[in-house]
C-alpha cells in the first residue's frame, strides 16, 4: 500500500518507553527500551485556516497511544507491535488517512555489534 496522494504529514520521532517484547524469557522479564517513529498522513488545511486543535490529528494524544502500546501487552515479535500501533492510530484518529510506523529495538539480543534493529509498516484506510 502506498501513501495517499496529496496529504500533509505530521511526524513524531523518538517516542520511547520500556516494553517487554521479544521471544526470550529475559526480554519479557527485564524489559528494554523501544523507540517509535510515526508519520501521520492527514489534511491540516482546516486546522491551519482556523488555528483550531480539534481540526487536526492531536500528536500529543497519538504519542500517548504509542507509549501505552509499547508498555502494554507483550508480543514475541516487534512486527506485531508495529502493526498494532499502526492499527490503533487509524482506529483512534479518523482524520489520519494513513500512517507509517517504525519500531526500533536498539538493545535486541544480537550477538554481533549493531546500531539498531527496526521494523516499518504502512497502513492506510481502504
JOQUI-V521705 format. One line per field, one symbol per residue. psi: psi as a letter, one per 30 degrees, with the letter a starting at -180 (. if undefined). A space follows every 10 residues. Layout:
# JOQUI-V521705
psi = ???
This chain:
# JOQUI-V521705
psi = klkkkhllkk kkkgjklklh klfkefefef llkkkkkkjk kljgeeeeef hjefgljjfe eeeeeeeeee fbkklekfee eeeeeeeeee efiffkflkk kkkkifgkik glklelklkk kkklk.
